[in-house]
Amino acid sequence: MFKKNNRHFQLPLTSNVDELPPKLRNRLDTSWSGAFYREFFCRLDETPFAVLYADCPSRPNIPVNVLVGLEYLKAGNGWTDEEMFDEFGYNTQVRYALGFRQLGDGDFEPRTLYYFRERLSRYMQETGINLLEKAFEKVTDQQIAAFQLKTGKQRMDSTQIASNIRVMGRLQLLVEVLQRVYWMLTKEDQDYYGEEFAPYIQGHAGQYVYHIKGQDTNEHLQKIGELTQRLLIELESSYAQNPVYQMLMRVFGEHFRVEEKAIKIKEGKELSASSLQSPDDLEGVSCKSSSANRCKSGRGNCQEAM
């Protein structure tokens, strides 16, 4: 269930920020984090994102302006997800920029951010609408320029952030598919391909992308594409009729192409709205029960408040 975040306007009587000496409190408010909070976070329009959430009674969503703000800070600083969550948890400036004055407030699990990215990407793929762009309409370039985070870091606009989110989502999906392929194999074949699959089966797919910087995703996608092509050739005789093998063949065709015997990663604009969204359902609908279909079919998530 979508709910706008207005809690940051209701300042607590006392907070960790108030415990700072006056000189440091003033410096914090006049730093980039204060500018980010006033000029970006408070101006960010959350309303367009309501279409991503179920309209049936459910737990309120994690604040959209917090999730979008974190994506912006991650892109602007070149953080991995792991670094981003460390900064969110322990960096007073980052927390101040996102409307938090108390350590420990607003904590959420990484999978919440992954679900949000998935819904954003799916909605953009199905409708062509970049919700980040709609939300940024009130945040002008002049306002964004007021809080350049670090000298030498590139400012990220809504299109760039949306592109980064989609690439990370593709990487996570392809890792999930590879994990299904590994469990499809016989014990003998698992042993034979153990070294190739080792990077992808250490945990769930979210844990794989957790440590990867945005600028490194294409390198990982390329390796997966090359491994996938090899698996399709070598496993065909034994597994061609297996649904997991067929899923592997499908995602290879959707995300890669072969040019002069070389594997090329397709650009985001080349992906079809009908491309596979989740390995749990080849038709692209992730929830099992029909009553939950609306929650995960692109306009909500039955796990939206994880």
Wavefront OBJ file of the C-alpha trace (Angstrom):
o trace
v 0.000 0.000 0.000
v 1.437 3.377 -1.052
v 1.877 6.058 1.586
v 3.743 9.342 1.209
v 6.573 10.013 3.628
v 5.876 13.084 5.754
v 7.518 11.874 8.947
v 10.720 13.810 8.309
v 8.787 17.072 8.741
v 7.931 16.080 12.326
v 11.230 16.649 14.109
v 11.765 14.732 17.366
v 12.132 16.656 20.619
v 15.639 15.265 20.957
v 17.832 13.353 18.535
v 21.399 12.238 17.892
v 21.882 15.333 15.743
v 20.909 17.533 18.701
v 23.714 15.945 20.711
v 26.289 17.479 18.374
v 27.945 20.745 19.455
v 26.206 23.796 17.890
v 29.157 24.429 15.588
v 28.943 20.906 14.146
v 25.135 21.030 13.870
v 25.388 24.215 11.844
v 28.131 22.746 9.670
v 25.992 19.672 9.026
v 23.006 21.762 7.979
v 25.068 23.945 5.644
v 26.935 20.989 4.107
v 25.887 19.109 0.976
v 23.623 16.904 3.110
v 21.521 19.860 4.244
v 21.278 21.119 0.661
v 20.356 17.636 -0.557
v 17.623 17.337 2.071
v 16.072 20.725 1.293
v 16.535 20.933 -2.459
v 16.144 17.309 -3.497
v 14.611 15.127 -0.806
v 11.851 17.556 0.236
v 11.049 18.477 -3.379
v 10.899 14.907 -4.655
v 7.360 14.051 -5.748
v 6.518 10.553 -4.524
v 2.999 10.468 -6.011
v 3.929 9.035 -9.459
v 5.295 5.916 -7.737
v 1.905 4.991 -6.281
v 1.200 2.899 -9.403
v 3.905 0.457 -8.309
v 2.067 -0.563 -5.157
v -1.040 -2.608 -4.463
v -4.206 -0.648 -3.795
v -5.486 -3.367 -1.464
v -4.948 -3.111 2.316
v -1.356 -4.030 3.150
v 1.650 -2.769 5.049
v 2.787 0.741 4.035
v 5.699 0.944 1.639
v 9.203 1.902 2.666
v 9.378 5.670 1.886
v 9.900 6.231 -1.826
v 11.915 9.400 -1.288
v 14.358 7.403 0.861
v 14.742 4.680 -1.783
v 15.147 7.166 -4.634
v 17.480 9.334 -2.576
v 19.702 6.345 -1.866
v 19.791 5.442 -5.565
v 20.857 8.982 -6.383
v 23.579 9.009 -3.724
v 24.788 5.582 -4.813
v 25.069 6.664 -8.442
v 26.694 10.001 -7.614
v 29.311 8.435 -5.349
v 29.904 5.216 -7.312
v 28.999 3.025 -4.333
v 28.192 -0.657 -4.363
v 24.967 -1.648 -2.609
v 27.074 -2.793 0.330
v 28.790 0.590 0.586
v 25.462 2.366 0.187
v 23.886 0.482 3.107
v 26.978 1.093 5.257
v 26.733 4.815 4.518
v 23.004 4.785 5.244
v 23.547 2.971 8.521
v 26.510 4.871 9.940
v 27.089 8.144 8.046
v 25.319 11.024 9.790
v 25.498 13.227 6.696
v 23.818 10.602 4.516
v 21.097 10.014 7.100
v 20.562 13.772 7.508
v 20.226 14.129 3.735
v 17.427 11.528 3.826
v 15.461 13.143 6.621
v 16.680 11.062 9.564
v 17.886 12.678 12.761
v 18.112 9.544 14.896
v 20.500 6.632 14.365
v 18.619 3.388 13.794
v 15.473 4.975 12.354
v 14.341 3.846 8.914
v 16.266 0.580 8.769
v 15.146 -1.866 6.061
v 16.417 -4.999 4.335
v 18.342 -4.818 1.012
v 15.707 -6.998 -0.675
v 13.245 -4.103 -0.258
v 15.413 -1.999 -2.541
v 15.735 -4.875 -5.013
v 11.935 -5.255 -5.179
v 11.614 -1.502 -5.741
v 14.140 -1.604 -8.579
v 12.341 -4.559 -10.118
v 9.008 -2.753 -10.083
v 10.541 0.427 -11.510
v 12.213 -1.482 -14.347
v 9.140 -3.550 -15.134
v 6.859 -0.512 -15.217
v 9.243 1.364 -17.516
v 9.595 -1.680 -19.766
v 5.818 -2.170 -19.994
v 4.755 1.480 -20.351
v 7.834 3.362 -21.532
v 7.371 5.765 -18.607
v 10.420 6.664 -16.526
v 8.912 7.367 -13.106
v 12.182 8.811 -11.872
v 11.979 11.429 -14.592
v 8.418 12.330 -13.597
v 9.429 12.641 -9.953
v 12.451 14.785 -10.820
v 10.361 17.376 -12.663
v 10.344 19.600 -9.577
v 14.063 19.167 -9.037
v 15.744 21.442 -11.553
v 19.316 21.201 -12.750
v 20.148 24.382 -10.859
v 18.903 22.864 -7.609
v 20.762 19.614 -8.237
v 23.945 21.551 -8.977
v 23.740 23.058 -5.486
v 24.790 19.794 -3.876
v 27.561 18.318 -5.974
v 28.681 15.516 -3.697
v 32.401 15.301 -4.473
v 34.690 17.063 -6.901
v 35.222 14.822 -9.903
v 32.066 12.779 -9.373
v 29.601 12.841 -12.250
v 26.137 14.183 -11.545
v 23.481 11.593 -12.319
v 20.123 12.507 -13.823
v 16.929 10.450 -13.748
v 17.605 8.698 -17.063
v 21.069 7.600 -15.978
v 19.824 6.343 -12.619
v 16.969 4.436 -14.268
v 19.457 2.875 -16.682
v 21.704 1.806 -13.789
v 18.740 0.241 -11.994
v 17.718 -1.730 -15.068
v 21.239 -3.053 -15.638
v 21.550 -4.189 -12.027
v 18.132 -5.861 -12.318
v 19.229 -7.698 -15.461
v 22.341 -8.935 -13.718
v 20.368 -10.221 -10.747
v 17.865 -11.995 -13.016
v 20.605 -13.726 -15.014
v 22.337 -14.885 -11.827
v 19.026 -16.320 -10.601
v 18.645 -18.222 -13.877
v 22.184 -19.605 -13.632
v 21.418 -20.810 -10.125
v 18.378 -22.696 -11.459
v 20.557 -24.222 -14.164
v 23.075 -25.434 -11.602
v 20.394 -27.181 -9.554
v 19.014 -28.729 -12.730
v 22.318 -30.532 -13.352
v 23.161 -34.027 -12.210
v 25.687 -34.342 -9.408
v 28.285 -35.386 -11.943
v 27.656 -32.317 -14.083
v 27.630 -30.054 -11.025
v 31.104 -31.298 -10.184
v 32.263 -30.832 -13.770
v 31.018 -27.219 -13.980
v 31.667 -26.392 -10.325
v 34.366 -23.811 -10.986
v 32.285 -21.942 -13.570
v 29.216 -21.778 -11.316
v 31.132 -21.026 -8.104
v 30.739 -17.201 -8.238
v 26.960 -17.468 -8.720
v 25.873 -20.025 -6.124
v 27.383 -18.595 -2.926
v 24.050 -17.074 -1.868
v 20.918 -15.614 -3.411
v 21.274 -13.402 -6.476
v 20.811 -10.234 -4.459
v 23.933 -11.061 -2.494
v 25.862 -11.351 -5.756
v 24.973 -7.838 -6.959
v 25.377 -6.416 -3.438
v 29.150 -6.032 -3.861
v 29.227 -4.788 -7.484
v 29.739 -1.183 -8.549
v 27.469 0.150 -11.271
v 30.311 0.740 -13.727
v 31.350 -2.924 -13.424
v 27.998 -4.504 -14.324
v 28.714 -4.857 -18.045
v 31.852 -6.853 -17.267
v 29.773 -9.282 -15.194
v 27.018 -9.431 -17.814
v 29.602 -10.252 -20.475
v 31.003 -13.145 -18.446
v 27.515 -14.500 -17.858
v 26.703 -14.231 -21.558
v 29.804 -16.180 -22.526
v 29.119 -18.854 -19.903
v 25.484 -19.088 -20.974
v 26.405 -19.653 -24.611
v 28.804 -22.415 -23.614
v 26.191 -24.088 -21.397
v 23.556 -23.965 -24.140
v 25.888 -25.778 -26.518
v 27.280 -28.347 -24.093
v 24.049 -29.178 -22.244
v 21.715 -29.382 -25.227
v 22.008 -33.128 -25.805
v 21.105 -33.981 -22.189
v 18.824 -31.172 -21.057
v 17.174 -29.630 -24.141
v 13.683 -30.677 -23.020
v 14.124 -29.429 -19.470
v 12.146 -26.202 -18.775
v 15.150 -24.682 -17.008
v 17.348 -25.232 -20.064
v 14.641 -23.655 -22.216
v 14.511 -20.692 -19.830
v 18.287 -20.313 -20.152
v 17.945 -20.305 -23.931
v 15.201 -17.690 -23.713
v 17.108 -15.230 -21.517
v 20.223 -15.624 -23.669
v 18.218 -14.561 -26.716
v 16.582 -11.709 -24.816
v 19.761 -10.223 -23.323
v 22.557 -11.123 -25.750
v 23.276 -11.437 -29.437
v 26.087 -13.056 -31.393
v 28.005 -10.895 -33.836
v 30.864 -12.500 -35.778
v 31.109 -15.251 -33.163
v 31.379 -12.677 -30.334
v 28.808 -12.240 -27.547
v 27.333 -8.740 -27.355
v 25.126 -7.398 -24.554
v 21.861 -5.969 -25.823
v 21.086 -2.398 -24.813
v 18.175 -1.768 -22.491
v 16.054 -0.297 -25.284
v 16.365 -3.590 -27.172
v 14.613 -5.547 -24.420
v 10.996 -6.409 -25.096
v 8.207 -5.730 -22.610
v 7.484 -9.461 -22.816
v 10.991 -10.484 -21.767
v 11.338 -12.732 -18.741
v 10.996 -10.827 -15.469
v 11.430 -13.670 -12.994
v 12.628 -17.282 -13.213
v 9.670 -18.251 -11.014
v 7.239 -17.737 -13.851
v 8.016 -18.007 -17.546
v 5.072 -15.761 -18.346
v 6.536 -12.976 -16.251
v 4.036 -13.048 -13.382
v 5.815 -13.712 -10.134
v 3.120 -14.269 -7.542
v 1.727 -17.766 -7.270
v -1.836 -17.034 -6.216
v -4.257 -15.273 -8.512
v -5.285 -12.917 -5.714
v -1.717 -11.630 -5.551
v -1.271 -11.109 -9.270
v -1.968 -7.400 -9.115
v 0.596 -7.062 -6.347
v 3.498 -8.311 -8.453
v 2.402 -7.863 -12.041
v 4.018 -4.466 -12.356
v 1.727 -2.258 -10.264
v 2.531 -3.521 -6.830
v 4.346 -6.150 -4.874
v 2.936 -8.652 -2.457
v 6.203 -8.247 -0.534
v 6.371 -4.500 -0.842
v 7.104 -3.751 2.813
v 9.847 -6.284 3.501
l 1 2 3 4 5 6 7 8 9 10 11 12 13 14 15 16 17 18 19 20 21 22 23 24 25 26 27 28 29 30 31 32 33 34 35 36 37 38 39 40 41 42 43 44 45 46 47 48 49 50 51 52 53 54 55 56 57 58 59 60 61 62 63 64 65 66 67 68 69 70 71 72 73 74 75 76 77 78 79 80 81 82 83 84 85 86 87 88 89 90 91 92 93 94 95 96 97 98 99 100 101 102 103 104 105 106 107 108 109 110 111 112 113 114 115 116 117 118 119 120 121 122 123 124 125 126 127 128 129 130 131 132 133 134 135 136 137 138 139 140 141 142 143 144 145 146 147 148 149 150 151 152 153 154 155 156 157 158 159 160 161 162 163 164 165 166 167 168 169 170 171 172 173 174 175 176 177 178 179 180 181 182 183 184 185 186 187 188 189 190 191 192 193 194 195 196 197 198 199 200 201 202 203 204 205 206 207 208 209 210 211 212 213 214 215 216 217 218 219 220 221 222 223 224 225 226 227 228 229 230 231 232 233 234 235 236 237 238 239 240 241 242 243 244 245 246 247 248 249 250 251 252 253 254 255 256 257 258 259 260 261 262 263 264 265 266 267 268 269 270 271 272 273 274 275 276 277 278 279 280 281 282 283 284 285 286 287 288 289 290 291 292 293 294 295 296 297 298 299 300 301 302 303 304 305 306
